[in-house]
């Protein structure tokens, strides 16, 4: 509109009302755009109890389906599987404990990385090293960056192993539930 007004040298009066209408529509659209993501969040909060129960029901249904698949197996086979999973869980947890100790949280890994970066000279020096090229910034800087990458790799590996251990624990719990149901059915 402004371009048409300036190029053709038209009078100002016919352009004022459309400009204000477009301004108002633009402002209203911006406000609606900002509040649109909030609406599902508010809806979830208002139906929080119902949503949590729905999630719980879905989890129970999934576990029951898994238990149904395991029902044809004998108690001996289920006990063997539980024992095998116990051994596997212990092995995975011991791998994690060898490097990071018993209880390593994500925040402690982030704190360790932050202190290592600060010891390196801060984020500015790290960014400068990476932007110059890893091998063009000196041997010391390259070794420090590789050390940080190794530390990050170990931390991510530990998190992945914890995820594996949690999945194995879930499988063990499903087997134990199956065993319990089979024992109550046999009695």
N, C-alpha and C positions, 0 to 999 in steps of 0.2 A: 504494500500500500504506500509506504513511504517513497519507494522508487517511482511509482506511477505519479505521485504527487509532485516529486522534484523534477522528473524528466519532462512532464507535459506542462508544468507550471499552472496547474489547476487551482481553483480557490480552495481555501482551507476548510470552510464550513461543511461541505458534504462528507469530509473524511473524519471528522471528529467523532460522530456517533458510531460509525462502524469500528473505529479504532478502540473506543471504550468497550464496545460489545466484545470484540476479539480479546481485549485485555481481561475482561471479566470471565469469558469462557476459558481462557488460558489459565487463569488463577484457579477457577473451580476445578478444571481438569487436573491441575497440579495437586490440589488438595485431595481430590478423589484418588489420584495415583499414589499419594503418600499413605492414605488410610486403607487402601485395598489389602495390603499384606497383614494389617492388624486384625481385620475382620475374622479370618480363619483362626488366628491365635485366641481371640476373645471367645469365639464359638467353642474352641477346644477347652478353654478354661471353664466356661459355663457348664460344659458337659464332661468335665474332668473325670468324675466318678464313673460315668457310663463308658467313657473311652478306655479307662484303665481296666474295667471289668471286661470290655470287649477284647482287649489285648490278652488278658488272662484266659479268657475262654478260647481264643485262638491258639494260645500256647498249650492249653490242656488238650484241645482237639488234636494238635500236632503230635503231642506226646502219646496220646491214646492210639493214634494211627501207627506210630512207631512200635508201640507195645504189641499191637495186633500182629504186626509183621514178625515179632519175635516169639509169639505164643507157640508155634510148632516145635520149638527147640526144647530139649529136656532140661531139667534142673541142673544136671551135671554139666551140660554144655554152657548154660548160663553162668554157673559158678566159675567154670574155667575162663570164660570171657571176662568176668569181673576181676578175677585174679590177674589175668593178662593186662587188663586196663590199669589196675593198680600199679603193676610193675612199670608199665609204659609212662604213667603219670609221674612216678617217682624219678624215672630217668630224665624226663623232660625238665622237671623242676630242679634236679641236681645240676643239669647243664646251665640253667639260668643262675642258680646260686653260686656256681663256680666263678662266674664273672662279676655278678652284680650284688651278691648277697641275698638275704632272705626276702626283704621287702623293698623293692626298687619301684618308685613311682615315676610317672612321666615328668612331674615337676622337678624331681631330683636330677633327672637326665638333662632337662632344660637348664637347670642351674649349673650343672657341670659344664655343659657346652658354653654357657654364658661366661663362666669364669675362665674357660680356656680361650675364648675369643678376646676377653679383656686382657689376659696375659699375653696374647699375641699382639696387642696394640689397639684393640677396639675394632668396631665395625668399619670405621673409615679405612684403616690400614688393610683389613681383610678385603673390603670392596676394591681398594686400589690394587691389591695383589691380583685379584681375580680379573679386574678390568684390563690390566697390563698384559695379562696372559700368564698362566700358571708357571710356565717354564722361563718366562722372561723377567721375573721379579726376584730372582736370586734363589740360591739353593736352600737357605734357611727358611725363607717364606714358603717355598714349595713343600718342604718337609713338614712345616707346621700345618699347612692346609691339608696335606695328606693325613697327618695325625688327627686333625679334626674330622676328616671324612671317615677315617677308621673308627673313631669314637662314635660317630653317628651311625655307622654300619653295625657296630656291636649293639648299640642301644636299640635300633630298629629290629635287629635279630632277636634280642631278648623279648621285645614286645610281641613279635611274631610267635616265639616259643611259648609265651604266656597264653596267647590266643589258642595255640594248639593244646596246651594243657587244660584250658577251660573247656574246649570242645571234647576232649577225652573224658573229663569229669562229667560232662553232660551225658555222654554215651554210657558211662558207668551208672549214673543215676537212672537212666531209662532201663538198663539191664536189671538193676536192683528192684525197680518197680515191677518189671515183668516177672521177676522171681517171686516177689511178694504176692502178686496176683495169682500166679500158678500155685503157690503154696496154699493160699486160701481157697482156691477152687478144688484142690486135692483133699482138703479136710472135710 
